[in-house]
């Protein structure tokens, strides 16, 4: 299966420096120098579309704009790009979510993908009126996805569970195609939900050995459910013509943060309930030394930002090699981002994607079919 690449829409703002966001990030610390206007986000989306990315992830949380509304607007200024919309299943009814997804598919020509985010921070969940603990939130997510998938299959659904109840739920119009469900999580209960309901299991950018363990874990759980799951990875990227240029850019990104800022961010992230966030913190230990945790895999982003905290850093050739390394483990979807997102999309799209195409690992999703050469009858000169 050829590789699939998605980019990222920074709906909390963009900058030439690392912008806050993700688990444990205070709302007032998540902005950027470039406001997330529809005009700017559409500019990024069109760039990603033109470069050959399959889709773009839009985050969810109190620190960013609403993903559903933003992507609905941006979709009208693009033609092919898909939108991987992150949403939290406990904050909207499953019937309404299924209906929203169905409407999105019809209005965009089938360009919706869904990133289900259970919610790793109880403090933020409570701000939205959700007072379940983490394990209960995952249990509710399982019920939610069961209802939504049955509705997408055209069933009339009666469900009375521990957390959700619907009666006579049915969609008058079904989504075509049914959106693919992306799901991540590193805790045991997250793996169980992913095995039962996800089409693509997502992991943050850990070193290959740890990623291989996760793949084996989820694949084994899925086999018990008689299901097959694909695998994706979420990473930042700094790609340049030379390795020296790329690492100089990584150093520049961190140079704007003093040690007190790093300590403050790390203290906030340490309070996270997310197992994935704990694993991100363990990669760097809060210090600036030893941040290259695997060749071309840099943990520096995680010093000053929650959520995905690692980046592929290097020359275009080196990054292509690291991507192939993850691919050989079983990763076939990559969700990438970089600061600023507009410029970094071009660095990667023009520098790395052609190398992967040359290796036979990637084909543009909008590439025209190659037609057989036309036969031209021989005409003798008169």
C-alpha positions in Angstrom: 0.0 0.0 0.0 1.5 3.4 -0.9 2.1 6.0 1.8 -0.6 8.6 2.6 0.4 12.0 3.9 -1.7 14.6 5.7 -0.8 18.1 6.7 -2.2 20.2 9.7 -4.4 23.3 9.9 -3.2 25.5 12.9 -6.5 26.7 14.1 -4.9 28.2 17.2 -2.6 30.4 15.1 0.7 30.0 13.3 4.2 31.4 13.7 7.8 31.1 12.8 8.2 29.8 16.3 6.6 26.9 18.2 3.0 27.7 19.0 1.5 26.3 22.2 -1.3 23.8 22.2 -2.4 20.3 23.1 -2.6 18.6 26.5 -2.2 20.8 29.5 -1.8 24.1 27.5 -3.5 27.1 29.1 -5.9 28.7 26.7 -4.2 32.1 26.9 -0.8 30.6 25.9 -1.9 28.9 22.7 -1.8 31.8 20.2 0.5 32.5 17.3 1.8 35.5 15.3 -0.4 34.6 12.4 -4.1 34.6 13.3 -6.1 31.5 12.1 -8.3 33.4 9.7 -10.2 31.4 7.1 -8.1 33.2 4.4 -4.8 32.0 6.0 -6.0 28.5 6.8 -7.4 28.2 3.2 -4.0 29.3 1.9 -2.4 26.4 3.9 -5.0 24.0 2.7 -4.6 24.9 -1.0 -0.8 24.6 -0.6 -1.2 21.1 0.9 -3.7 20.1 -1.9 -1.4 21.4 -4.6 1.6 19.6 -3.2 -0.1 16.2 -3.1 -1.2 15.8 0.6 -4.2 13.6 1.0 -5.8 15.6 3.8 -5.3 17.9 6.7 -5.9 17.4 10.4 -7.8 20.0 12.4 -7.3 19.8 16.2 -9.9 20.1 18.9 -9.8 21.8 22.3 -10.5 25.0 24.2 -7.2 26.4 22.9 -8.2 26.4 19.2 -11.1 27.2 16.9 -13.9 24.6 16.5 -12.8 22.0 14.0 -16.2 21.2 12.4 -17.1 24.8 11.6 -13.6 25.8 10.5 -13.2 22.8 8.1 -16.7 23.3 6.7 -15.6 26.8 5.7 -12.2 25.9 4.4 -13.5 23.0 2.4 -15.4 25.4 0.2 -12.1 26.9 -0.9 -10.4 23.6 -1.9 -11.3 20.9 -4.4 -9.7 17.6 -3.4 -8.2 17.9 0.0 -9.8 15.8 2.7 -10.3 17.1 6.3 -9.4 14.9 9.3 -11.7 16.6 11.8 -10.8 16.0 15.5 -13.9 15.8 17.8 -14.8 14.7 21.2 -17.6 12.2 21.3 -18.9 13.1 24.8 -19.8 16.6 23.9 -22.4 15.9 21.2 -25.0 13.2 20.8 -24.1 10.3 18.6 -27.1 10.7 16.4 -26.3 14.4 15.8 -22.6 13.5 15.1 -23.6 10.8 12.6 -25.9 13.4 10.9 -23.2 16.0 10.8 -20.8 13.6 9.2 -23.3 12.6 6.6 -24.0 16.2 5.8 -20.3 17.0 5.6 -19.8 14.2 3.1 -22.6 15.4 0.8 -21.5 19.0 0.9 -17.8 18.3 0.2 -18.0 15.4 -2.1 -16.9 12.8 0.5 -13.9 14.6 1.9 -14.4 14.0 5.7 -12.2 11.8 7.9 -12.9 11.6 11.7 -10.3 11.8 14.4 -12.0 10.6 17.6 -10.5 12.3 20.7 -11.8 10.9 23.9 -10.3 13.7 26.0 -7.3 13.2 28.3 -7.8 16.2 30.6 -10.6 16.1 33.2 -10.2 19.9 33.9 -10.9 20.7 30.3 -13.7 18.2 30.0 -15.4 19.7 33.0 -15.3 23.1 31.4 -17.5 21.6 28.7 -19.9 20.1 31.2 -18.4 16.5 31.1 -17.7 15.2 34.6 -16.8 11.5 33.8 -13.4 10.2 34.7 -11.0 9.0 32.1 -11.9 5.3 32.0 -15.6 6.2 31.9 -14.9 8.6 29.0 -13.4 5.7 27.0 -16.3 3.5 27.8 -18.7 6.1 26.6 -16.5 6.5 23.4 -17.1 2.8 22.7 -20.8 3.2 23.0 -20.8 6.3 20.9 -18.9 4.7 18.0 -21.1 1.6 18.1 -24.2 3.8 17.7 -22.6 6.0 15.0 -21.4 3.1 12.9 -24.8 1.4 13.1 -26.5 4.6 12.0 -24.1 4.9 9.1 -25.0 1.3 8.1 -28.6 2.4 7.8 -29.9 0.7 11.0 -32.6 2.0 13.2 -30.9 2.1 16.6 -32.2 1.6 20.1 -29.4 1.7 22.6 -29.5 1.9 26.4 -26.0 1.8 27.8 -24.1 2.9 30.9 -23.5 6.3 29.4 -25.6 6.8 26.3 -29.3 6.2 25.4 -31.0 6.6 22.0 -34.3 5.4 20.9 -35.5 5.0 17.3 -32.4 6.8 16.0 -32.0 6.7 12.2 -30.5 8.8 9.4 -32.6 9.8 6.5 -29.5 10.1 4.3 -26.4 8.0 4.7 -22.9 9.3 4.3 -21.2 8.2 1.0 -18.5 7.2 1.6 -18.7 6.3 5.2 -16.0 8.4 6.9 -12.8 6.6 8.0 -12.4 6.7 11.8 -8.9 7.6 13.2 -8.3 6.9 16.9 -5.3 7.2 19.2 -4.4 6.4 22.8 -1.7 4.6 24.7 -3.7 3.3 27.7 -5.0 -0.3 27.9 -8.6 0.8 27.5 -7.7 3.0 24.5 -6.2 0.0 22.7 -9.4 -1.9 23.3 -11.5 0.8 21.8 -9.2 1.3 18.9 -9.2 -2.5 18.1 -13.0 -2.5 18.0 -13.8 0.7 16.2 -10.9 2.4 14.5 -10.0 2.2 10.8 -6.6 3.8 11.5 -4.8 3.7 14.8 -2.7 6.8 15.4 0.4 7.1 17.6 2.5 10.2 18.3 6.1 10.1 17.0 8.0 7.8 19.3 11.2 6.0 18.3 10.7 3.1 15.9 11.2 0.4 18.6 8.4 1.8 20.7 6.2 2.3 17.6 6.7 -1.3 16.7 5.6 -2.4 20.1 2.4 -0.3 19.8 1.6 -1.7 16.3 2.0 -5.3 17.6 -0.2 -4.5 20.6 -3.1 -2.9 18.7 -2.8 -5.4 15.8 -3.1 -8.3 18.3 -6.1 -6.7 20.0 -7.8 -6.1 16.6 -7.2 -9.8 15.5 -9.2 -10.9 18.6 -12.0 -8.7 17.3 -11.6 -10.2 13.8 -10.7 -6.8 12.5 -7.8 -5.3 10.5 -6.5 -1.9 11.5 -4.2 0.4 9.6 -1.6 2.5 11.4 -0.6 6.2 11.3 1.9 8.5 13.0 1.7 12.2 14.0 5.0 14.1 13.7 6.3 17.6 13.1 8.9 18.0 10.4 11.9 20.2 9.6 13.2 19.3 6.1 15.9 21.3 4.4 18.4 20.9 1.5 21.1 19.9 4.0 21.1 18.3 7.4 23.1 21.3 8.8 20.3 23.7 7.7 17.6 21.6 9.3 19.3 21.3 12.7 20.1 25.0 12.7 16.4 25.6 12.2 15.6 23.2 15.1 18.0 25.2 17.3 16.4 28.4 16.3 12.9 27.2 17.2 14.1 26.5 20.8 16.2 29.6 21.1 13.2 31.8 21.8 12.3 29.9 25.0 14.2 30.5 28.2 14.5 27.7 30.8 11.8 29.2 33.1 9.3 29.0 30.2 10.3 25.4 29.6 9.9 24.5 33.3 6.5 26.2 33.4 5.3 24.3 30.3 6.7 21.0 31.6 5.0 21.5 35.0 1.6 21.9 33.3 2.1 18.9 31.0 3.2 16.7 34.0 -0.4 17.1 35.4 -1.8 15.6 32.2 -3.9 12.4 32.6 -2.9 11.3 29.1 -0.7 8.2 28.9 0.5 9.4 25.5 1.5 12.7 27.0 3.4 10.9 29.7 5.3 9.0 27.1 6.1 12.2 25.2 7.6 13.7 28.4 9.7 10.6 29.1 11.4 11.1 25.7 13.3 14.2 26.8 13.0 14.4 30.6 12.6 18.2 30.5 16.1 19.0 29.5 17.7 20.4 26.4 20.4 17.8 26.1 20.1 14.5 24.2 17.0 15.7 22.2 17.9 13.6 19.2 16.3 10.4 20.5 16.8 8.4 17.3 18.6 9.4 14.1 16.7 12.5 12.8 14.0 12.2 15.5 14.0 15.3 17.7 12.0 15.7 21.0 12.6 19.4 21.3 9.0 20.4 20.3 7.7 18.6 23.4 9.7 20.9 25.7 7.4 23.8 24.9 4.2 22.3 23.5 1.7 19.6 24.6 0.5 16.8 22.4 2.7 15.6 19.6 6.2 16.6 20.7 8.7 15.1 18.2 9.9 16.2 14.8 11.7 14.6 11.9 14.8 16.8 11.3 17.3 16.5 8.5 18.0 16.7 4.9 15.2 15.7 2.5 17.1 12.4 1.9 17.4 11.7 5.6 13.8 12.3 6.3 12.8 10.1 3.4 14.9 7.4 4.9 13.3 7.8 8.4 9.8 7.7 6.8 10.7 4.5 5.0 11.9 3.1 8.3 8.5 3.7 9.9 6.8 2.4 6.8 8.7 -0.9 7.2 7.3 -1.3 10.7 3.7 -1.0 9.4 3.0 2.8 9.4 1.3 3.9 6.1 -0.2 7.2 7.1 1.8 10.3 8.2 0.2 13.4 9.7 2.8 16.1 9.6 3.1 19.8 10.6 5.8 22.4 10.9 6.4 26.0 11.8 5.2 28.0 10.0 2.8 25.6 8.4 2.6 27.3 5.0 6.3 27.4 4.4 7.1 23.9 5.9 4.4 22.3 3.7 6.5 23.4 0.7 9.8 22.3 2.2 8.4 18.8 2.7 6.2 18.6 -0.3 8.8 19.8 -2.8 11.8 18.2 -1.1 10.8 14.9 0.4 7.7 13.7 -1.5 9.5 13.4 -4.8 12.2 11.2 -3.2 9.5 8.9 -1.8 7.8 8.8 -5.2 11.1 7.8 -6.7 11.4 5.0 -4.2 7.9 3.7 -5.2 6.5 4.5 -1.8 4.2 7.4 -2.7 1.9 8.3 -5.5 0.1 11.7 -5.8 -3.6 11.1 -4.9 -4.5 13.3 -7.9 -2.0 11.9 -10.4 -3.6 11.3 -13.8 -3.7 7.8 -15.1 -1.0 7.0 -17.5 -2.5 6.3 -20.9 -1.0 4.0 -23.5 0.8 5.8 -26.2 -1.4 6.5 -29.2 -0.6 4.6 -32.4 0.1 6.9 -35.3 -0.2 5.3 -38.7 2.9 5.5 -40.8 2.6 8.0 -43.6 5.1 8.0 -46.3 6.5 11.3 -47.4 5.0 12.4 -50.7 
